[in-house]
């Protein structure tokens, strides 16, 4: 079955720049050139929330892994962390000396990596938003930065036409990929963590093996690639292009699978849901579109099998594909040594732990919001006292 357009959301007043799904697929967040974020509900007839706080265009948004926080970066040089509820409260910190182009949470939700027009990549703690370190070997704007699934590596892409791979512990650049012929707009890790994909103004998408540092696949398009996202199975990649199309690439066969038309004007951003059964796109037409994936009937089994460690069988492609974790279609087989009860118990414990971590995110963020409010109150009190002193001095004079 072909992918199908399920819903479209209208509410932004300028181009949509970034989209992301919450973990449970209940919400979608979008950022826009209109300086706002919007939280859309996947449930019919549920109202959308508009979050206002940034002083300029919002260029990037992302849900935390727990879904209890949203990070946003803006042309106003700040990053905000929001609690995605009706109040839309946030903390703000000046992250860079220029436009913030990219925000990304580590898979454990503890760290945030940001990329900026000040040519740096920076890493922060999510709790307290403490600055940890800066990566600064790019010689032009940094468009995108992402953690690897295991959090050990960071990949960044830049207008200097390079994609750089960094070791998070040593903070060293361990490799630069220089095959792009133009600005590199977007980069991301394959779910296996063994390869990366990048797209840019040279209308190409390139995939590299990050252990062998070699090019695996190359796709030549007809238009600027603005954004891309891996399907959680690792077998597919979706791209958003300036020719208004979304393209789905089959990484097993190394070919274009679908070209989707929906946006009027450039498609600026695209992202798969965590399970891969939906993907969302945004465009310069101010719309957010939600698509049902449909194209791989096995994807739910594949994702669950990988997530819960059950064994899978099936044939593999070339050695490079196998190394990168790109697998041919598989069927889930039950590990006889583990009962359904054990799996259910493990899943229940994992869900409880995730809920606790999510609540910790919210509590920490609430404390940060209160601290910022106290600081503002203290500043106002000082200002009032200074004004009173000036009035008294004037009276005595």
C-alpha positions in Angstrom: 0.0 0.0 0.0 1.2 3.5 -0.8 1.7 6.1 2.0 -1.5 8.2 2.5 -2.1 11.7 3.8 -4.1 11.3 7.0 -4.4 14.8 8.3 -3.2 18.3 7.8 -2.9 21.1 10.4 -3.2 24.8 9.7 -2.4 27.5 12.3 1.1 28.8 11.6 1.4 32.2 10.0 4.7 31.6 8.2 6.8 28.7 6.9 7.0 25.6 9.1 10.7 24.9 9.9 10.7 21.7 12.1 8.4 18.9 13.2 8.6 16.0 15.7 6.3 13.4 17.2 6.0 12.7 21.0 6.9 9.2 22.1 3.3 8.0 22.4 2.3 9.6 19.1 -0.4 11.6 20.9 1.2 15.0 19.9 3.2 16.6 17.2 5.3 19.8 17.8 6.1 22.2 15.0 8.3 25.3 14.9 7.8 28.2 12.5 9.3 31.4 11.0 6.3 33.1 12.8 8.4 32.8 16.1 6.0 30.3 17.7 5.7 26.6 18.4 2.5 24.7 18.0 1.5 21.4 19.7 -1.0 19.5 17.7 -3.1 16.6 19.0 -3.5 13.4 16.9 -6.9 13.0 18.5 -9.7 14.4 16.4 -11.4 17.7 17.6 -8.6 18.3 20.2 -7.4 21.9 20.1 -3.9 22.9 19.3 -1.6 25.0 21.6 0.5 27.9 20.4 3.6 28.6 22.5 5.0 32.1 22.4 8.2 33.2 24.0 10.9 33.4 21.3 11.6 36.9 19.9 12.4 35.6 16.4 11.9 32.7 14.0 11.9 29.2 15.6 14.1 27.0 13.5 14.2 23.7 15.4 12.0 21.7 17.8 12.2 18.3 19.4 10.3 16.2 22.0 12.5 14.7 24.8 12.6 10.8 24.7 10.0 10.7 27.6 7.7 13.2 25.7 7.5 15.4 28.8 9.7 18.3 27.5 10.1 20.1 24.2 13.3 21.9 23.2 13.3 24.7 20.7 16.0 26.8 19.1 15.6 30.2 17.5 17.1 33.0 15.5 17.0 35.0 18.7 20.1 33.0 19.8 18.3 31.2 22.6 17.1 27.7 23.4 13.9 27.2 25.4 12.7 24.0 27.2 8.9 23.8 27.4 6.5 21.7 29.4 4.0 20.7 26.6 0.8 21.4 28.6 -1.9 24.0 28.3 0.2 26.6 30.3 3.1 26.3 27.9 5.7 27.3 30.5 9.3 27.4 29.6 12.9 28.2 30.7 15.2 30.1 28.4 19.0 30.3 28.1 21.3 32.1 25.7 22.9 29.2 24.0 24.9 30.8 21.2 26.1 34.2 19.9 24.1 33.6 16.6 21.0 31.8 15.3 20.4 28.4 16.8 19.7 26.0 13.9 19.4 22.6 15.6 18.4 21.0 19.0 18.6 17.3 19.8 18.2 15.3 23.0 20.4 12.3 23.8 18.5 9.0 23.9 18.7 9.0 27.8 17.2 12.5 27.8 20.0 13.8 30.0 21.9 15.9 27.4 21.1 18.4 24.6 23.2 19.2 21.6 22.8 22.5 19.8 24.2 23.9 16.5 24.5 27.5 15.4 25.5 30.1 12.9 28.3 31.0 15.3 30.1 27.9 13.7 29.9 25.9 16.9 28.2 22.8 18.3 27.5 22.9 22.0 26.5 20.2 24.6 24.3 21.0 27.6 22.7 19.2 30.5 18.9 19.1 30.3 18.5 19.5 34.0 19.6 23.1 34.9 20.7 23.7 31.3 24.4 23.7 32.3 26.9 24.2 29.5 29.3 21.3 29.2 31.5 21.9 26.2 31.8 23.3 22.7 33.0 21.7 19.4 34.4 24.3 17.0 36.2 23.1 13.9 33.5 24.1 11.4 34.4 27.2 9.4 30.8 28.2 8.4 27.3 28.0 9.8 26.4 24.6 11.5 23.0 23.5 10.2 22.4 20.3 12.2 23.9 18.2 15.0 22.7 14.8 16.3 23.7 12.4 19.1 24.3 8.7 18.1 21.7 6.3 19.5 24.2 5.2 22.2 25.3 8.8 23.0 29.0 8.2 22.3 29.2 10.1 19.1 27.9 13.4 17.7 27.5 14.2 14.0 27.2 17.7 12.6 26.6 19.2 9.1 27.6 22.7 7.9 27.7 25.3 5.2 31.4 24.6 4.9 30.2 21.5 2.9 31.4 19.0 5.5 29.9 16.5 7.8 31.9 16.0 10.9 31.9 13.0 13.3 32.9 13.8 17.0 33.8 11.6 19.9 31.7 12.9 22.9 34.2 11.8 25.5 37.4 13.0 24.0 35.6 16.0 22.3 37.8 15.3 19.2 36.7 15.4 15.6 37.4 11.8 14.5 36.5 12.2 10.8 35.3 14.8 8.2 33.2 13.7 5.3 33.8 16.1 2.4 31.9 14.5 -0.5 29.0 17.0 -0.6 29.2 19.7 -3.3 27.1 22.3 -1.4 25.8 23.3 2.0 24.8 20.3 4.1 21.4 21.0 5.5 20.6 17.9 7.6 22.3 14.9 9.0 21.2 12.0 11.2 22.3 8.6 12.5 20.8 5.3 11.3 19.0 3.6 14.2 21.8 1.1 14.4 24.3 3.9 15.0 26.6 2.4 12.4 26.0 4.8 9.6 24.8 8.4 8.9 22.8 10.1 6.1 23.1 13.7 5.0 21.3 15.9 2.5 22.0 19.3 1.1 21.9 22.0 -1.5 23.7 19.8 -4.1 20.4 17.8 -4.3 22.0 14.6 -3.0 21.6 12.2 -0.1 24.7 10.3 1.0 25.1 7.5 3.4 28.4 6.7 5.1 29.6 3.8 7.3 31.0 5.6 10.4 33.3 2.8 11.4 35.0 2.4 8.0 34.5 6.1 7.1 33.4 5.2 3.6 30.5 6.1 1.3 27.8 3.4 1.2 25.0 4.9 -1.0 24.5 8.0 -3.0 21.1 9.4 -4.3 21.0 12.2 -6.9 17.8 14.2 -6.8 16.6 17.3 -8.7 16.2 19.7 -5.9 17.7 20.9 -2.6 17.3 18.4 0.3 16.2 20.3 3.4 15.5 17.5 5.9 15.6 13.7 6.3 14.5 11.0 8.7 15.3 7.3 9.1 12.4 4.8 9.5 12.9 3.0 12.9 13.5 -0.3 11.1 16.5 1.3 9.4 15.3 0.1 6.0 13.9 3.4 4.7 14.7 7.1 4.6 12.3 9.9 3.9 13.5 13.3 2.6 11.9 16.8 2.2 12.9 18.8 -0.8 12.6 22.4 -2.2 10.7 21.0 -5.2 7.7 20.5 -2.8 8.1 16.7 -2.7 8.8 14.1 0.0 10.8 11.1 -1.3 11.0 7.7 0.3 14.2 5.8 -0.4 14.5 2.0 0.0 17.9 1.4 1.5 17.8 -2.3 0.9 17.4 -2.0 -2.9 19.2 1.3 -3.0 16.5 3.0 -5.0 13.7 5.7 -4.9 10.5 4.0 -3.7 7.9 6.9 -3.6 7.7 10.6 -4.5 4.9 12.3 -2.6 3.2 15.5 -3.5 1.2 17.5 -0.9 2.9 20.8 -0.1 2.6 23.9 -2.1 6.1 25.2 -2.3 9.3 23.8 -0.6 8.9 20.9 1.9 11.2 22.1 4.7 11.1 19.3 7.3 10.1 15.7 7.8 10.2 13.2 10.7 9.0 9.6 11.3 7.1 8.7 14.5 8.9 6.6 17.1 7.2 3.4 15.8 7.5 4.4 12.2 3.8 4.0 11.3 3.4 7.7 10.6 5.6 10.6 9.4 5.0 14.3 9.5 6.1 17.0 7.2 6.1 20.8 7.2 6.5 23.4 4.4 6.7 27.0 3.4 2.9 26.7 2.8 2.5 27.1 6.6 1.0 23.5 6.8 1.9 20.5 8.9 0.9 17.2 7.2 0.6 13.8 8.8 1.1 10.7 6.5 0.3 7.0 7.3 3.4 5.0 6.3 1.6 1.8 4.9 4.6 0.8 2.7 6.1 -1.9 4.9 3.6 -4.3 6.5 6.3 -5.8 8.6 7.7 -2.6 10.2 5.8 -3.0 13.5 7.2 -6.5 14.0 10.7 -5.3 13.0 10.7 -2.4 15.4 9.3 -4.5 18.3 11.7 -7.3 17.6 14.7 -4.9 17.7 13.3 -3.0 20.7 12.7 -6.1 22.9 15.7 -8.2 21.8 13.8 -11.1 20.2 15.7 -13.0 17.6 14.9 -12.3 13.9 15.7 -14.4 10.9 15.9 -13.5 7.2 18.4 -12.9 4.5 20.8 -9.9 4.4 22.0 -7.6 1.6 25.6 -6.7 0.9 28.2 -6.8 3.7 28.1 -3.0 4.0 24.3 -3.1 4.4 24.6 -5.9 7.0 27.3 -4.0 9.0 25.1 -0.9 9.0 22.1 -2.7 10.4 20.0 -2.3 7.2 18.2 -5.6 7.1 15.9 -7.4 4.6 12.4 -8.0 5.7 12.2 -10.2 8.7 9.6 -12.2 10.6 9.7 -12.1 14.4 10.5 -15.4 16.0 9.8 -16.1 19.7 12.8 -16.8 21.9 11.7 -20.0 23.7 13.7 -19.2 26.8 11.6 -16.1 27.5 7.9 -16.3 28.3 5.3 -13.8 27.4 4.8 -13.1 31.2 8.5 -12.2 31.5 8.4 -9.9 28.5 5.2 -8.2 29.8 6.8 -7.7 33.2 10.0 -6.2 31.7 7.9 -3.9 29.4 5.9 -2.8 32.4 9.0 -2.1 34.5 10.5 -0.2 31.5 7.4 1.9 31.1 7.3 2.7 34.8 10.9 3.8 34.8 10.3 6.0 31.7 7.3 7.6 33.4 9.4 8.3 36.6 12.1 9.8 34.4 9.5 11.9 32.6 8.1 13.2 35.8 11.6 14.1 37.0 12.1 16.1 33.8 8.9 18.0 34.5 9.8 18.6 38.2 13.3 19.8 37.3 11.9 22.1 34.6 9.3 23.5 37.1 12.1 24.2 39.6 14.0 26.0 36.8 11.0 28.0 35.9 10.4 29.0 39.5 14.1 30.0 39.9 13.9 32.2 36.8 10.7 33.8 38.2 12.5 34.4 41.6 15.4 36.0 39.8 13.0 38.3 37.9 11.2 39.2 41.1 14.5 40.0 42.9 15.6 42.2 39.9 12.2 44.0 40.1 12.5 44.5 43.9 16.1 45.9 43.5 14.8 48.3 40.7 12.0 49.4 43.0 14.3 50.1 45.9 16.7 52.0 43.7 13.9 54.1 42.4 12.7 54.8 46.0 16.2 55.8 47.0 16.4 58.2 44.1 13.0 59.8 45.0 14.2 60.2 48.6 17.5 61.8 47.5 15.6 64.2 45.2 13.3 65.2 48.1 16.2 65.8 50.5 18.0 67.9 47.9 
